[in-house]
Amino acid sequence: MAWEYVCPHCQLVQGRFEQSQVSDVQLGLDQLTPEEWQDIITNDEDGTNRIWVTCDTCQQVFDQYPERTVLPHLYS
């Protein structure tokens, strides 16, 4: 099993940790509310825990072109 940081917009894998290397507490995930956990973390069939966070590049695009956050098809 692993923890994988993935951008929900461009699908870029930003980082990956094997669960034997690091715990959810070490990643700071214990600070999330149950609602936040449900919103940003998914589990795949293979046991990978995906943490969905916007990458720096996508964030810069959204900062420069805020309309892309309401019209996601403009991003492609």
N, C-alpha and C positions, 0 to 999 in steps of 0.2 A: 504494500500500500504506500501511497505517496501523497504529498500535498503539492498542488500545482497552481501557480498564479497565472491566470489567463485573462486577457482583455476581452470583454464581451462585444466589442465593436469590430476589432480587426482579427480577433482570435490568436493574437500573438502570445506565445507562452513566455512569460516574463521571468519565471523561476520555477524550480522544482526541487523538492526535498523528499528524501525517503523518510517514512515515518519513524524508522529506527534512528535517524539522525536528529530529529527535532520533534517536539510535541506541540500540540495546539496551544499549550500555555506559553511555550517559548516563542511561538509566532504571535502571541498577543490575542489569540482568538477567544480566549476565555473572557475578554473584556466586552465581547459582543452580546447584545441582547438576543433573546430567542428569535425575535423578528428580523434583526440584522443577519443573524446566522442563516435563517431561511432564505433571505433575499440574496445573499452573496456566495453561499457555499452549496455545491451540488456534489453528489457521489455518483461515479460511473460504475458500470457493471464489473469492471476490472479492479475496483477498489480504490481508484484514484479520487481523492477529494479535490475538487476544483474550487478555487477561490477567485471569484470574478471581480477584478478591479481594472479600472480604466488605465491604460498605459499612458506614458508621458506624451507620446506623439498624438494620440487621439485627444487627450485633454487639451493640448495646444490648438488642435483643429477646432474643438468645441469652444474654446475661449475666443478664438478669432472669428468663428462663424457659428454663433449660438443657435441659429436656425437649424443647424444639423442635429441638434438634440431632439427637436420636435418632428423632424422629417428625416429619419434615419436612412432612407433610400438615397438621400443626397450624398451620403458618405462614400458610397461605392463609386 
